[in-house]
């Protein structure tokens, strides 16, 4: 039951919120990976750089995919809102 003064929330907003939270986690992991890799590189462990770069590229691809999900959900929500406005 919805209380007076409350509005229903579009379920796509939960998808957007979840995807944005995952993007934030991915970016934080990338920053940690960069820090750990730089520390290893400066300590003379040069073999870590390539695997870390590949992992960072994979994390970047995940973040871009999540961003596309957010954009697609936002676009659909705006289109449906605009169609509802035109039909009224």
KOLKOL-749739 format. One record per atom (N, C-alpha, C, CB): residue in one letter; x, z, y. Coordinates in Angstrom, 1 decimal. Glycine has a CB too. Layout:
<atom 'A'; <X; Z; Y>>
...
END
This chain:
<atom 'X'; <0.8; 0.0; -1.2>>
<atom 'X'; <0.0; 0.0; 0.0>>
<atom 'X'; <0.9; 0.0; 1.2>>
<atom 'X'; <-1.0; 1.2; 0.0>>
<atom 'X'; <0.5; -0.8; 2.2>>
<atom 'X'; <1.3; -0.9; 3.4>>
<atom 'X'; <0.6; 0.0; 4.5>>
<atom 'X'; <1.3; -2.4; 3.9>>
<atom 'X'; <1.4; 0.8; 5.1>>
<atom 'X'; <0.9; 1.7; 6.1>>
<atom 'X'; <0.7; 0.9; 7.4>>
<atom 'X'; <1.9; 2.9; 6.4>>
<atom 'X'; <-0.1; 1.5; 8.3>>
<atom 'X'; <-0.4; 0.8; 9.6>>
<atom 'X'; <0.9; 0.7; 10.4>>
<atom 'X'; <-1.5; 1.6; 10.3>>
<atom 'X'; <1.0; -0.4; 11.0>>
<atom 'X'; <2.2; -0.6; 11.8>>
<atom 'X'; <3.4; -1.2; 11.1>>
<atom 'X'; <2.6; 0.7; 12.4>>
<atom 'X'; <3.3; -1.3; 9.7>>
<atom 'X'; <4.3; -1.9; 8.9>>
<atom 'X'; <4.0; -3.3; 8.6>>
<atom 'X'; <4.6; -1.1; 7.6>>
<atom 'X'; <5.0; -4.1; 8.5>>
<atom 'X'; <4.8; -5.5; 8.2>>
<atom 'X'; <5.4; -5.8; 6.8>>
<atom 'X'; <5.5; -6.5; 9.2>>
<atom 'X'; <4.9; -6.8; 6.1>>
<atom 'X'; <5.4; -7.2; 4.8>>
<atom 'X'; <6.8; -7.9; 5.1>>
<atom 'X'; <4.5; -8.1; 4.0>>
<atom 'X'; <7.7; -7.6; 4.3>>
<atom 'X'; <9.0; -8.2; 4.4>>
<atom 'X'; <9.1; -9.4; 3.4>>
<atom 'X'; <10.2; -7.2; 4.1>>
<atom 'X'; <9.6; -10.5; 4.0>>
<atom 'X'; <9.8; -11.7; 3.1>>
<atom 'X'; <10.8; -11.4; 2.0>>
<atom 'X'; <10.2; -12.9; 4.0>>
<atom 'X'; <10.5; -11.7; 0.8>>
<atom 'X'; <11.5; -11.4; -0.3>>
<atom 'X'; <12.8; -12.1; -0.2>>
<atom 'X'; <10.9; -11.7; -1.6>>
<atom 'X'; <12.8; -13.2; 0.6>>
<atom 'X'; <14.0; -14.0; 0.8>>
<atom 'X'; <15.0; -13.2; 1.6>>
<atom 'X'; <13.8; -15.3; 1.4>>
<atom 'X'; <14.5; -12.3; 2.4>>
<atom 'X'; <15.4; -11.5; 3.3>>
<atom 'X'; <16.2; -10.5; 2.4>>
<atom 'X'; <14.6; -10.6; 4.3>>
<atom 'X'; <15.7; -10.1; 1.3>>
<atom 'X'; <16.5; -9.3; 0.3>>
<atom 'X'; <17.6; -10.1; -0.2>>
<atom 'X'; <15.6; -8.7; -0.8>>
<atom 'X'; <17.3; -11.4; -0.5>>
<atom 'X'; <18.4; -12.3; -1.0>>
<atom 'X'; <19.5; -12.5; 0.0>>
<atom 'X'; <17.8; -13.6; -1.4>>
<atom 'X'; <19.0; -12.7; 1.3>>
<atom 'X'; <20.0; -12.8; 2.4>>
<atom 'X'; <20.8; -11.6; 2.5>>
<atom 'X'; <19.3; -13.2; 3.7>>
<atom 'X'; <20.2; -10.4; 2.6>>
<atom 'X'; <20.9; -9.2; 2.7>>
<atom 'X'; <21.9; -8.9; 1.6>>
<atom 'X'; <19.9; -8.0; 2.8>>
<atom 'X'; <21.5; -9.2; 0.4>>
<atom 'X'; <22.4; -9.0; -0.8>>
<atom 'X'; <23.6; -10.0; -0.7>>
<atom 'X'; <21.6; -9.3; -2.1>>
<atom 'X'; <23.3; -11.2; -0.3>>
<atom 'X'; <24.4; -12.2; -0.2>>
<atom 'X'; <25.4; -11.8; 0.9>>
<atom 'X'; <23.8; -13.6; 0.0>>
<atom 'X'; <24.9; -11.4; 2.0>>
<atom 'X'; <25.8; -11.0; 3.1>>
<atom 'X'; <26.6; -9.7; 2.7>>
<atom 'X'; <24.9; -10.7; 4.3>>
<atom 'X'; <26.0; -8.8; 1.9>>
<atom 'X'; <26.7; -7.6; 1.5>>
<atom 'X'; <27.8; -8.1; 0.5>>
<atom 'X'; <25.8; -6.6; 0.8>>
<atom 'X'; <27.5; -9.0; -0.4>>
<atom 'X'; <28.6; -9.5; -1.3>>
<atom 'X'; <29.7; -10.3; -0.6>>
<atom 'X'; <27.9; -10.5; -2.3>>
<atom 'X'; <29.3; -11.0; 0.5>>
<atom 'X'; <30.3; -11.7; 1.3>>
<atom 'X'; <31.3; -10.6; 1.9>>
<atom 'X'; <29.7; -12.6; 2.4>>
<atom 'X'; <30.7; -9.5; 2.4>>
<atom 'X'; <31.5; -8.5; 3.0>>
<atom 'X'; <32.5; -7.9; 2.0>>
<atom 'X'; <30.6; -7.4; 3.6>>
<atom 'X'; <32.0; -7.7; 0.8>>
<atom 'X'; <32.8; -7.1; -0.3>>
<atom 'X'; <33.9; -8.1; -0.7>>
<atom 'X'; <32.0; -6.8; -1.6>>
<atom 'X'; <33.6; -9.4; -0.8>>
<atom 'X'; <34.6; -10.4; -1.1>>
<atom 'X'; <35.7; -10.5; 0.0>>
<atom 'X'; <34.0; -11.8; -1.2>>
<atom 'X'; <35.3; -10.4; 1.3>>
<atom 'X'; <36.3; -10.4; 2.3>>
<atom 'X'; <37.2; -9.2; 2.3>>
<atom 'X'; <35.6; -10.5; 3.7>>
<atom 'X'; <36.6; -8.0; 2.0>>
<atom 'X'; <37.4; -6.8; 1.9>>
<atom 'X'; <38.4; -6.9; 0.8>>
<atom 'X'; <36.5; -5.6; 1.7>>
<atom 'X'; <38.0; -7.5; -0.4>>
<atom 'X'; <38.9; -7.7; -1.5>>
<atom 'X'; <40.0; -8.7; -1.1>>
<atom 'X'; <38.1; -8.2; -2.8>>
<atom 'X'; <39.6; -9.7; -0.4>>
<atom 'X'; <40.7; -10.7; 0.0>>
<atom 'X'; <41.7; -10.0; 1.0>>
<atom 'X'; <40.0; -11.8; 0.7>>
<atom 'X'; <41.3; -9.1; 1.8>>
<atom 'X'; <42.2; -8.4; 2.7>>
<atom 'X'; <43.1; -7.5; 1.9>>
<atom 'X'; <41.5; -7.6; 3.8>>
<atom 'X'; <42.5; -6.8; 0.9>>
<atom 'X'; <43.4; -6.0; 0.1>>
<atom 'X'; <44.4; -6.8; -0.7>>
<atom 'X'; <42.5; -5.2; -0.9>>
<atom 'X'; <43.9; -8.0; -1.2>>
<atom 'X'; <44.8; -8.8; -2.0>>
<atom 'X'; <45.9; -9.3; -1.1>>
<atom 'X'; <44.0; -10.0; -2.6>>
<atom 'X'; <45.6; -9.7; 0.1>>
<atom 'X'; <46.7; -10.2; 1.0>>
<atom 'X'; <47.7; -9.0; 1.3>>
<atom 'X'; <46.1; -10.6; 2.3>>
<atom 'X'; <47.2; -7.8; 1.5>>
<atom 'X'; <48.1; -6.7; 1.8>>
<atom 'X'; <49.0; -6.4; 0.6>>
<atom 'X'; <47.3; -5.5; 2.1>>
<atom 'X'; <48.4; -6.4; -0.6>>
<atom 'X'; <49.2; -6.1; -1.8>>
<atom 'X'; <50.2; -7.2; -2.1>>
<atom 'X'; <48.3; -5.9; -3.1>>
<atom 'X'; <49.8; -8.5; -1.9>>
<atom 'X'; <50.7; -9.6; -2.1>>
<atom 'X'; <51.9; -9.6; -1.1>>
<atom 'X'; <49.9; -10.9; -2.0>>
<atom 'X'; <51.6; -9.3; 0.1>>
<atom 'X'; <52.6; -9.3; 1.1>>
<atom 'X'; <53.6; -8.1; 0.8>>
<atom 'X'; <52.0; -9.1; 2.5>>
<atom 'X'; <53.1; -7.0; 0.4>>
<atom 'X'; <54.0; -5.9; 0.1>>
<atom 'X'; <54.8; -6.2; -1.1>>
<atom 'X'; <53.1; -4.6; -0.2>>
<atom 'X'; <54.3; -6.9; -2.1>>
<atom 'X'; <55.1; -7.3; -3.3>>
<atom 'X'; <56.1; -8.3; -2.9>>
<atom 'X'; <54.2; -7.9; -4.4>>
<atom 'X'; <55.7; -9.3; -2.0>>
<atom 'X'; <56.7; -10.3; -1.6>>
<atom 'X'; <57.8; -9.7; -0.8>>
<atom 'X'; <55.9; -11.3; -0.7>>
<atom 'X'; <57.5; -8.8; 0.0>>
<atom 'X'; <58.6; -8.1; 0.8>>
<atom 'X'; <59.5; -7.2; 0.0>>
<atom 'X'; <58.0; -7.3; 2.0>>
<atom 'X'; <59.0; -6.8; -1.2>>
<atom 'X'; <59.8; -6.0; -2.1>>
<atom 'X'; <60.6; -6.9; -3.0>>
<atom 'X'; <58.8; -5.1; -3.0>>
<atom 'X'; <60.5; -8.2; -2.9>>
<atom 'X'; <61.3; -9.1; -3.7>>
<atom 'X'; <60.6; -9.6; -4.9>>
<atom 'X'; <62.5; -8.4; -4.1>>
<atom 'X'; <59.4; -9.4; -5.2>>
<atom 'X'; <58.6; -9.9; -6.3>>
<atom 'X'; <57.9; -11.1; -5.9>>
<atom 'X'; <57.6; -8.8; -6.9>>
<atom 'X'; <58.6; -12.2; -6.0>>
<atom 'X'; <58.1; -13.5; -5.5>>
<atom 'X'; <57.1; -14.2; -6.4>>
<atom 'X'; <59.2; -14.5; -5.1>>
<atom 'X'; <57.1; -13.8; -7.7>>
<atom 'X'; <56.2; -14.4; -8.7>>
<atom 'X'; <54.8; -14.0; -8.5>>
<atom 'X'; <56.7; -14.0; -10.1>>
<atom 'X'; <54.5; -13.1; -7.6>>
<atom 'X'; <53.1; -12.7; -7.4>>
<atom 'X'; <52.4; -13.6; -6.5>>
<atom 'X'; <53.1; -11.2; -6.9>>
<atom 'X'; <53.1; -14.4; -5.7>>
<atom 'X'; <52.5; -15.1; -4.6>>
<atom 'X'; <51.5; -16.2; -5.1>>
<atom 'X'; <53.5; -15.8; -3.7>>
<atom 'X'; <51.9; -17.0; -6.1>>
<atom 'X'; <51.0; -18.1; -6.5>>
<atom 'X'; <49.8; -17.6; -7.2>>
<atom 'X'; <51.8; -18.9; -7.5>>
<atom 'X'; <49.8; -16.6; -8.1>>
<atom 'X'; <48.6; -16.1; -8.7>>
<atom 'X'; <47.7; -15.5; -7.6>>
<atom 'X'; <48.8; -15.1; -9.8>>
<atom 'X'; <48.2; -14.8; -6.6>>
<atom 'X'; <47.4; -14.2; -5.6>>
<atom 'X'; <46.8; -15.3; -4.7>>
<atom 'X'; <48.3; -13.2; -4.7>>
<atom 'X'; <47.5; -16.3; -4.4>>
<atom 'X'; <47.0; -17.4; -3.6>>
<atom 'X'; <45.8; -18.1; -4.4>>
<atom 'X'; <48.0; -18.5; -3.3>>
<atom 'X'; <46.0; -18.3; -5.7>>
<atom 'X'; <44.9; -18.8; -6.5>>
<atom 'X'; <43.6; -17.9; -6.5>>
<atom 'X'; <45.3; -19.1; -7.9>>
<atom 'X'; <43.9; -16.6; -6.7>>
<atom 'X'; <42.8; -15.7; -6.7>>
<atom 'X'; <42.1; -15.6; -5.3>>
<atom 'X'; <43.3; -14.3; -7.0>>
<atom 'X'; <42.9; -15.7; -4.3>>
<atom 'X'; <42.3; -15.7; -2.9>>
<atom 'X'; <41.5; -17.0; -2.7>>
<atom 'X'; <43.4; -15.6; -1.9>>
<atom 'X'; <42.0; -18.1; -3.2>>
<atom 'X'; <41.2; -19.3; -3.1>>
<atom 'X'; <39.9; -19.3; -3.8>>
<atom 'X'; <42.0; -20.5; -3.6>>
<atom 'X'; <39.9; -18.6; -5.0>>
<atom 'X'; <38.7; -18.4; -5.8>>
<atom 'X'; <37.7; -17.5; -5.0>>
<atom 'X'; <39.0; -17.8; -7.2>>
<atom 'X'; <38.2; -16.5; -4.4>>
<atom 'X'; <37.3; -15.6; -3.7>>
<atom 'X'; <36.8; -16.3; -2.4>>
<atom 'X'; <38.1; -14.3; -3.2>>
<atom 'X'; <37.6; -17.1; -1.8>>
<atom 'X'; <37.1; -17.9; -0.7>>
<atom 'X'; <35.9; -18.9; -1.1>>
<atom 'X'; <38.2; -18.7; -0.1>>
<atom 'X'; <36.1; -19.5; -2.3>>
<atom 'X'; <35.0; -20.3; -2.8>>
<atom 'X'; <33.7; -19.6; -3.1>>
<atom 'X'; <35.5; -21.0; -4.1>>
<atom 'X'; <33.9; -18.3; -3.6>>
<atom 'X'; <32.7; -17.5; -3.8>>
<atom 'X'; <32.0; -17.2; -2.5>>
<atom 'X'; <33.1; -16.2; -4.6>>
<atom 'X'; <32.8; -16.8; -1.5>>
<atom 'X'; <32.3; -16.5; -0.2>>
<atom 'X'; <31.5; -17.7; 0.4>>
<atom 'X'; <33.4; -16.0; 0.8>>
<atom 'X'; <32.1; -18.9; 0.3>>
<atom 'X'; <31.5; -20.1; 0.8>>
<atom 'X'; <30.2; -20.4; 0.1>>
<atom 'X'; <32.4; -21.3; 0.7>>
<atom 'X'; <30.2; -20.2; -1.2>>
<atom 'X'; <29.0; -20.4; -2.0>>
<atom 'X'; <27.9; -19.4; -1.6>>
<atom 'X'; <29.2; -20.3; -3.5>>
<atom 'X'; <28.2; -18.2; -1.4>>
<atom 'X'; <27.2; -17.2; -0.9>>
<atom 'X'; <26.7; -17.5; 0.5>>
<atom 'X'; <27.9; -15.8; -0.9>>
<atom 'X'; <27.6; -18.1; 1.3>>
<atom 'X'; <27.2; -18.5; 2.7>>
<atom 'X'; <26.2; -19.6; 2.6>>
<atom 'X'; <28.4; -18.9; 3.5>>
<atom 'X'; <26.4; -20.5; 1.7>>
<atom 'X'; <25.5; -21.6; 1.5>>
<atom 'X'; <24.1; -21.1; 1.0>>
<atom 'X'; <26.0; -22.7; 0.5>>
<atom 'X'; <24.1; -20.1; 0.2>>
<atom 'X'; <22.8; -19.5; -0.3>>
<atom 'X'; <22.1; -18.9; 0.9>>
<atom 'X'; <23.1; -18.4; -1.4>>
<atom 'X'; <22.9; -18.2; 1.8>>
<atom 'X'; <22.2; -17.6; 2.9>>
<atom 'X'; <21.7; -18.7; 3.9>>
<atom 'X'; <23.3; -16.7; 3.7>>
<atom 'X'; <22.4; -19.7; 4.1>>
<atom 'X'; <21.9; -20.8; 5.0>>
<atom 'X'; <20.7; -21.5; 4.4>>
<atom 'X'; <23.0; -21.8; 5.2>>
<atom 'X'; <20.7; -21.7; 3.1>>
<atom 'X'; <19.5; -22.3; 2.5>>
<atom 'X'; <18.3; -21.5; 2.6>>
<atom 'X'; <19.9; -22.7; 1.0>>
<atom 'X'; <18.4; -20.2; 2.3>>
<atom 'X'; <17.3; -19.3; 2.4>>
<atom 'X'; <16.8; -19.2; 3.8>>
<atom 'X'; <17.7; -17.9; 1.8>>
<atom 'X'; <17.7; -19.1; 4.8>>
<atom 'X'; <17.3; -19.0; 6.2>>
<atom 'X'; <16.6; -20.3; 6.6>>
<atom 'X'; <18.5; -18.8; 7.0>>
<atom 'X'; <17.1; -21.4; 6.2>>
<atom 'X'; <16.5; -22.7; 6.6>>
<atom 'X'; <15.1; -22.8; 6.0>>
<atom 'X'; <17.3; -23.9; 6.1>>
<atom 'X'; <14.9; -22.4; 4.7>>
<atom 'X'; <13.5; -22.4; 4.1>>
<atom 'X'; <12.6; -21.5; 4.8>>
<atom 'X'; <13.6; -22.1; 2.6>>
<atom 'X'; <13.1; -20.3; 5.2>>
<atom 'X'; <12.2; -19.3; 5.8>>
<atom 'X'; <11.8; -19.9; 7.2>>
<atom 'X'; <12.9; -18.0; 6.0>>
<atom 'X'; <12.7; -20.5; 7.9>>
<atom 'X'; <12.4; -21.0; 9.2>>
<atom 'X'; <11.4; -22.2; 9.1>>
<atom 'X'; <13.6; -21.5; 10.0>>
<atom 'X'; <11.6; -23.1; 8.1>>
<atom 'X'; <10.7; -24.2; 7.9>>
<atom 'X'; <9.3; -23.7; 7.6>>
<atom 'X'; <11.2; -25.1; 6.8>>
<atom 'X'; <9.2; -22.7; 6.7>>
<atom 'X'; <7.8; -22.2; 6.4>>
<atom 'X'; <7.2; -21.5; 7.6>>
<atom 'X'; <7.9; -21.2; 5.2>>
<atom 'X'; <8.0; -20.8; 8.4>>
<atom 'X'; <7.5; -20.1; 9.6>>
<atom 'X'; <7.0; -21.2; 10.6>>
<atom 'X'; <8.5; -19.2; 10.2>>
<atom 'X'; <7.7; -22.3; 10.7>>
<atom 'X'; <7.3; -23.3; 11.7>>
<atom 'X'; <6.1; -24.1; 11.2>>
<atom 'X'; <8.5; -24.3; 11.9>>
<atom 'X'; <6.0; -24.3; 9.9>>
<atom 'X'; <4.8; -24.9; 9.3>>
<atom 'X'; <3.6; -24.1; 9.5>>
<atom 'X'; <5.0; -25.3; 7.8>>
<atom 'X'; <3.7; -22.8; 9.4>>
<atom 'X'; <2.6; -21.8; 9.6>>
<atom 'X'; <2.2; -21.8; 11.0>>
<atom 'X'; <3.0; -20.5; 9.1>>
<atom 'X'; <3.1; -21.9; 11.9>>
<atom 'X'; <2.8; -21.9; 13.3>>
<atom 'X'; <2.1; -23.2; 13.7>>
<atom 'X'; <4.1; -21.8; 14.2>>
<atom 'X'; <2.5; -24.4; 13.2>>
<atom 'X'; <1.9; -25.6; 13.5>>
<atom 'X'; <0.5; -25.7; 13.0>>
<atom 'X'; <2.7; -26.8; 12.9>>
<atom 'X'; <0.2; -25.1; 11.8>>
<atom 'X'; <-1.1; -25.2; 11.2>>
<atom 'X'; <-2.1; -24.2; 11.7>>
<atom 'X'; <-1.0; -24.9; 9.7>>
<atom 'X'; <-1.7; -23.3; 12.6>>
<atom 'X'; <-2.6; -22.3; 13.1>>
<atom 'X'; <-3.4; -22.8; 14.3>>
<atom 'X'; <-1.8; -21.1; 13.5>>
END
